[in-house]
Amino acid sequence: MTSLAILGALGTLIGLVRAMPQLVLLLRTRHAYGVSVDTAATSSIVSFGWATYGLWTNQFYVSLATGASGVVFAIITVLALRFGRRVREFAIAPVWLVVLLLAAGLGGTTGLGMILPVSVLAANVPQLWVASREGNLADVSLGTWLLSMADGLVWGLYTLIQPDMAIMIFAGLQLATSGVIVAMKLAHMLRLSRQPA
């Protein structure tokens, strides 16, 4: 098995499971404190965009990982709405859907390749915003965001072997923004642990 195949398989595995901790946490707690429904919906849209890009560029691993992730993020979106988030919180998701459809329709693979790398900002920045405003990050899954960091790292390594500027930029932005969210969640957990019982 080649290094590319190993990284592709690892990236696919992470893509398949990275949103699962958030899904499980929502199902367990049945509320969505600190969870950005806009991030979940935008992540679903972006994931399906990457799945399309992977198909168009014959990168099976990219399509499989991101397509599965897109389905899970769509389920998280529905659950977050059911467990307390509101439709009015959607700001980026509808706009980014139109942006990706226009990029794909007008520019094909090149259009998607130009827009998708910055899509991780469109997906992750709403979570940063909600986390900084609400303070209660009880239902934000540390596991999902650690896996998102691993996702960025693995796909970054993948592009060292299989150069693809779109995936490389995505990987760097995914690692950076997910790292900030992890730091915010850890700070929240530390604050809770220092509170008197």
Salt bridges, closest charged atoms under 4 A:
GLU89 OE1 - ARG85 NE 2.97
GLU134 OE2 - ARG85 NH2 2.52
ASP139 OD2 - HIS31 ND1 2.56
